[in-house]
Amino acid sequence: MRLLTRLLVSRTRTNLYCYEDSDYYSSDEEKTRNIGSLLLYKECLKKIDLLDKEKQNYYYNYARDSFEAYLDEENETRIEELHEHGKMSINYILSKYCVDEE
């Protein structure tokens, strides 16, 4: 069981493609959790797009590295903690640079 499947991000960094193999997921719950993680990743990328251009590249790489660091996480409680931490982190970054969400 894996937290995220392989991520391929388009040039705009807001379109995510998740290649699914019907035999890859052991349950619908695992598939739902993977989709939730991908949606959080997509949300982070959209919010990073609100930053100045010179800051975007750093935070794109930071977000991707942060998500890839927990690819093999299986503990559901820990996954929920990571999701909450990710949401808090991106909101902190936006407030740090005084960016209003539109």
C-alpha positions as CSV (number, residue, x, y, z in Angstrom):
1,M,0.0,0.0,0.0
2,R,1.4,3.4,-0.9
3,L,0.4,7.0,-0.1
4,L,0.9,8.3,-3.5
5,T,1.2,6.8,-7.0
6,R,3.8,8.2,-9.3
7,L,3.2,11.9,-10.0
8,L,3.6,13.4,-13.5
9,V,3.0,17.1,-13.5
10,S,2.4,19.1,-16.6
11,R,4.3,22.3,-17.5
12,T,1.6,24.4,-15.9
13,R,2.1,22.3,-12.7
14,T,-1.7,22.2,-12.0
15,N,-2.7,19.2,-14.1
16,L,-1.9,15.9,-12.5
17,Y,-1.9,12.6,-14.2
18,C,-2.2,9.4,-12.1
19,Y,-1.7,6.2,-14.0
20,E,-3.9,3.6,-12.5
21,D,-3.3,-0.2,-12.7
22,S,-6.4,-2.1,-11.6
23,D,-4.2,-4.6,-9.9
24,Y,-2.1,-2.0,-8.1
25,Y,-4.6,-1.0,-5.4
26,S,-5.5,-3.6,-2.8
27,S,-8.8,-1.8,-1.9
28,D,-11.1,1.0,-2.8
29,E,-10.1,2.7,0.5
30,E,-6.5,2.8,-0.6
31,K,-7.4,4.2,-4.0
32,T,-9.5,7.0,-2.3
33,R,-6.6,7.8,0.0
34,N,-4.3,8.1,-3.0
35,I,-6.7,10.4,-4.8
36,G,-7.0,12.5,-1.7
37,S,-3.2,12.9,-1.6
38,L,-3.1,13.8,-5.2
39,L,-5.8,16.4,-4.7
40,L,-3.9,18.0,-1.8
41,Y,-0.8,18.1,-4.0
42,K,-2.7,19.8,-6.8
43,E,-4.2,22.3,-4.3
44,C,-0.6,23.1,-3.1
45,L,0.6,23.6,-6.6
46,K,-2.3,26.0,-7.4
47,K,-1.6,28.0,-4.3
48,I,2.1,28.1,-5.1
49,D,1.1,29.7,-8.5
50,L,-0.1,32.7,-6.4
51,L,3.4,33.4,-5.3
52,D,5.9,35.6,-7.1
53,K,7.7,33.9,-10.0
54,E,11.1,33.9,-8.3
55,K,9.7,32.0,-5.3
56,Q,7.5,29.5,-7.3
57,N,10.3,27.2,-8.4
58,Y,11.7,26.7,-4.9
59,Y,8.2,25.8,-3.5
60,Y,7.3,23.6,-6.4
61,N,10.4,21.5,-5.7
62,Y,9.8,21.7,-1.9
63,A,6.2,20.4,-2.3
64,R,7.2,17.6,-4.6
65,D,10.0,16.5,-2.3
66,S,7.7,16.6,0.7
67,F,5.1,14.4,-0.9
68,E,7.7,12.0,-2.3
69,A,9.3,11.6,1.1
70,Y,6.2,9.7,2.3
71,L,5.4,7.6,-0.7
72,D,5.4,4.4,1.3
73,E,3.5,5.6,4.3
74,E,0.9,3.0,5.3
75,N,-0.3,4.2,8.7
76,E,-3.7,5.9,8.2
77,T,-3.4,8.2,11.2
78,R,0.0,9.4,10.0
79,I,-1.4,10.0,6.5
80,E,-4.1,12.2,8.0
81,E,-1.5,14.1,10.1
82,L,0.5,14.6,6.9
83,H,-2.5,15.9,5.1
84,E,-3.3,18.4,7.8
85,H,0.4,19.5,8.1
86,G,0.5,20.0,4.3
87,K,-2.6,22.2,4.4
88,M,-1.2,24.3,7.3
89,S,2.2,24.6,5.6
90,I,0.8,26.0,2.4
91,N,-1.4,28.5,4.2
92,Y,1.6,29.6,6.3
93,I,3.6,30.1,3.1
94,L,0.9,32.3,1.6
95,S,0.6,34.3,4.8
96,K,4.4,34.7,5.0
97,Y,4.5,36.4,1.7
98,C,1.2,38.3,2.3
99,V,-0.6,36.6,-0.6
100,D,-4.4,36.6,-0.6
101,E,-6.2,33.6,-2.0
102,E,-8.5,34.6,-4.8
